[in-house]
Structure formats: structure tokens, C-alpha cells
Amino acid sequence: MLHAQVDRLFRAIDALLATLLLAMVLMVFGNVVLRYAFNSGIVVSEELSRFCFVWLTFIGAIAVIARQRPPGHG
């Protein structure tokens, strides 16, 4: 029972990581397009993408440590 709950928790963590990465990519891409096309971007997207990157790093480190694999060793 505990093993199933832990598996669900890590699936939720993986989903959160994917959501943060998607949000970061969309904000940066959208800001680049807006700056290129309209010569102005969304100011808050820079800060939010940085925020997503920091949390992506922290939560990703937790996921890697929980799987007991060093980064880069698949």
C-alpha cells in the first residue's frame, strides 16, 4: 500500500516537472515572438520563467535522489 502511494507521489512530481518545463518554454518562446514581431515583450514572463527554472531544478533534484541515480546516468 505504501509503495503504491509513493509511486503516485512520484508520478505527480513528474507531472509537475513536465508542467513547469512546458510553462517555462511557452513563456520564453512567447516572449521571443512578441519581442521580434511587436518590439515589446511581457515583462513578467522573464521572472516567471526564472521562477519555473529554479523550482524545476529543485524538484528535479528530489526526483533524481529519490530514484537513487546520479544525474546523467539515465
Secondary structure, DSSP 8 states (H G I E B T S, - for coil): -HHHHHHHHHHHHHHHHHHHHHHHHHHHHHHHHHHHHHS---HHHHHHHHHHHHHHHHHHHHHHHHTT--TT--
